[in-house]
Amino acid sequence: MRLNNVTLPSYESDFDCRIGFKVQVNAEGEVVGVRKIKSLTTCTDDRTINNIMERIKKEVRYNKAPGAGIVEMNYTFDLKARN
């Protein structure tokens, strides 16, 4: 279970978009890998996507699961256009 969400700045975008990530979590609840899920992602700004990926790695934590291996989970964002 995710303990916290990533904090996002206000990104400049001309349209609403969705970004889907596959997050890899270790037994300590730390995010050890993040990759974009192309089939879920409608955002085309690689700078925004890469920035969010780095923020997820640094900020997001999950419940510890001692003895567990790497677990993959989905994490999806809906970004709204700024008018």
C-alpha positions in Angstrom: 0.0 0.0 0.0 1.3 3.4 -0.9 2.0 5.6 2.1 2.2 8.9 0.3 1.8 10.5 -3.1 4.3 12.5 -5.1 4.1 16.3 -4.9 3.8 17.9 -8.3 4.5 21.4 -9.4 2.1 23.1 -11.8 3.1 21.9 -15.3 2.3 24.0 -18.3 0.2 22.0 -20.8 -2.3 23.0 -23.4 -4.4 19.9 -23.0 -5.4 17.4 -20.4 -3.3 14.3 -20.4 -2.7 11.0 -18.5 0.6 9.5 -17.6 0.9 5.9 -16.5 3.9 4.4 -14.7 5.0 1.0 -13.6 6.6 1.4 -10.2 9.0 -1.2 -8.8 9.1 -1.4 -5.0 11.5 -3.3 -2.8 10.9 -5.0 0.6 11.8 -1.8 2.5 8.9 0.1 0.7 11.3 2.1 -1.4 10.7 2.8 -5.1 13.7 1.3 -7.0 12.5 1.7 -10.5 9.9 3.6 -12.6 9.0 3.3 -16.2 6.4 4.9 -18.4 3.5 2.7 -19.6 3.1 3.8 -23.2 -0.4 2.3 -23.6 -1.7 4.5 -20.7 0.2 7.7 -21.5 -1.2 10.5 -23.6 1.3 13.1 -22.5 4.0 13.9 -25.1 6.3 16.1 -23.0 9.3 14.0 -22.1 10.6 16.6 -19.7 7.4 16.5 -17.6 7.3 12.7 -17.7 11.0 12.4 -16.7 10.5 15.0 -13.9 7.6 13.0 -12.4 9.6 9.8 -12.6 12.4 11.3 -10.6 10.0 12.7 -8.1 8.4 9.3 -7.6 11.8 7.7 -7.0 12.7 10.3 -4.4 9.4 10.9 -2.6 7.0 8.0 -2.8 7.1 5.2 -0.2 5.1 2.0 0.3 4.5 -0.3 3.3 7.4 -2.5 4.1 7.1 -6.2 3.3 10.1 -8.0 4.9 11.4 -10.8 2.8 9.4 -9.8 -0.3 11.1 -9.4 -3.6 10.6 -6.6 -6.0 6.9 -5.9 -6.6 5.5 -3.9 -9.5 2.5 -1.6 -9.2 0.8 0.9 -11.5 0.8 4.6 -10.6 -1.3 6.9 -12.9 -1.6 10.7 -13.0 -4.2 12.9 -14.8 -2.7 16.3 -15.6 -5.1 19.2 -16.3 -4.4 21.8 -18.9 -3.5 25.3 -17.7 -5.5 28.0 -19.4 
